[in-house]
Amino acid sequence: MYYAVIMAGGSGTRLWPLSRQRRPKQALKLIGQRTMFQYAVDRIAPIFPPERILVVTRGEHAALLMEQVPELLPENFIVEPEGRGTAPAIGLAAIHLHGKDAAALMAVLTADHYITDAEGFRQVLVIAAQVAEAGHLVTLGIKPTSPSTGFGYIHHGVDLGTIDGLPTFQVERFVEKPDFETATQMMESGDYSWNSGMFIWRVDRILAEFERQLPEFYNQLTEVAATLRQPAYEATLKRVWPKVTKQTIDYGVMEGAADVAVIPVSIGWTDVGSWGSLLTLLPADRDGNILIGPHIGINTRDTLVFGDKRLIATIGVQGLVIIDTEDALLVCPKEQEQEVRAMVDQLKQAGLSQWL
């Protein structure tokens, strides 16, 4: 059986001050009238019924997400006691799925991507399942539209053939975020995709890779798996999880995995990770402004204004990001919006948790 696992445990620090610990970005309406999490469920619902959609999140977020999509089964929300990175989150989902169906196929998706071609995305997931059934660990690559330095890249290797018009390649290597010159060369070669962070595989195959490459973590997973659907599960998970080493699935597993395949796709994909990503998604007015919420401006150009209550008035400004919330206001040049994460780190170091 084919299952979807939606990763929804992130905190969205680069979207501060709108995204907070108590209400992270996946629970926000950043684009249109649906939250990022609702969009994530909406676009896969035609091929994954509610009972085959699992969600990995943190305890403080689970109730909020359940409320947003009540058709999902409460027991399909897998709650991490604390975030330990994408590899442990995926491993935890894998043992839950293995306990349901040892032959399960697992699509690892995220709650913070925006995809304009939902139908095309669903077709890709169906094709990827065929490739995964053959034993490949499949990753979805995004055909680059610019020489971005903000994404990792996947180098295409041996041609594995075409399925319903989509070429599939063996992964030659994963490349960390490059400089601009290297990114330009990779894009022009046509042999690279952006790393989307979405994967499709048989659950037994990914568990075998955990056992081979992260044996200590695999033993911890085995300890937790032994208590699934038993009263001791919660206590075991809370005891074991803080000891788990933080690790990403890319560094911990994929870079050293055997038999990895990539399917390069064009599905209108955007990783909504920062205010800059919204600049590419939301419609601008004739002056290049993106205005969400009450605003009045004079000589205002190329500016993102995001608020929902107070009137924001701007005079003679250009190229700014202005984000207004009930208790915090962010103002920064567009070209420095990536520094928002550093601002959040500064708040943490100063002990100002009331604004996190």
C-alpha positions, 0 to 999 in steps of 0.5 A, a space after each residue: 500500500 502507498 502512504 504519504 508522510 507529511 513532515 510538519 515539524 518545522 518552526 519557520 524561523 525565517 518567516 518571523 515574526 509571523 511564524 512563531 513557536 506556538 503557530 509555525 509557518 505550516 499553520 499559517 495562511 501565507 498564500 490565499 485562504 488555506 494554510 500551508 498544511 491544508 494545501 499540502 493535504 489538498 494536493 495529495 488527497 485525490 490519490 491518498 485517502 485520509 487513512 493513508 496520510 500520516 503527519 510527523 509534527 511536534 506535540 505543541 503543533 499536533 492539536 492545531 494541525 488536527 483542527 485544520 484538517 479534521 478528516 485526518 485520523 488522530 492516530 495518524 499524527 506521529 508526535 516527536 517529543 522534540 525535533 531531532 532533524 529530518 532523518 529521525 523524523 522520517 525514521 519514526 514515521 517509517 517504523 510506524 508504517 512498517 508496523 502497519 504494513 511491512 510492504 508499504 511504499 512511503 512518500 515523504 513530503 513537506 508542509 512548507 512547499 507550494 506547488 502550482 501544478 498539483 495534478 502534475 505533482 500527483 502524476 509524478 508521485 504515481 510514477 515515482 512509486 513504480 520506480 520505488 517498487 523496484 527497490 530504488 530510493 527515489 528523490 524528486 529533483 526540481 528542474 532549475 529555473 535560475 542559478 540559485 545558491 539557496 538550494 542543494 543540487 543533485 547530479 544526474 548519472 546513468 539514464 534509468 529510462 523514461 516512464 510516461 514521459 518522465 526521465 529517471 536517472 541514477 544519482 551521481 552525487 549530491 552537491 551542497 549549496 554552491 556559489 553563483 558561478 558553480 550554480 550557473 555552470 550546473 544549470 547550463 549543463 542540464 545535468 543537475 536538479 535542485 534538491 526538493 527534499 521529497 522522497 519515495 521509497 519502500 519502507 523496508 529499503 529506508 529502514 535497511 539504510 538506517 541500519 547500515 549507515 546509522 546503526 546507533 539510531 536504528 537500534 534506538 528505532 528498534 527499541 521504540 518500535 517494540 512498544 508500538 500500540 502498547 501502553 509503554 510507547 509514549 514513555 519509551 519514546 520520551 526516554 529514547 528520543 532526547 538521546 537521538 543524534 540530530 541528523 538530516 536525511 540528506 547527510 545522514 542517509 542519502 549521500 551514502 545510500 545505495 541505488 538512489 534515483 532522481 526524477 527531474 520535474 517541473 511542477 511549479 515548486 517553491 520552498 516557502 522558507 523565507 519572506 523572499 520566497 513569497 516575493 516570487 509567489 504573490 502578485 505585485 501591483 503596478 509599482 512592484 508592491 505586494 500588499 497584504 492587509 491594510 496599507 496606504 502608501 506614497 512613492 512606495 515601490 518594490 516593497 512587501 507589506 504583510 499585516 492583518 490589523 493595523 494600517 501600515 502607511 509608507 512614504 518614499 520607501 523602496 525595496 523593503 520587507 515590512 511584516 506587522 504582527 500584534 506584538 512585533 514589527 519587522 522592517 528590513 531591505 529585501 536583499 537582507 531578508 535571509 538575516 531574519 534567522 540571525 535575528 531569531 537567534 539573537 532573540 534566543 540568546 537574549 532570553 526574549 522567548 516571549 517574542 519567539 
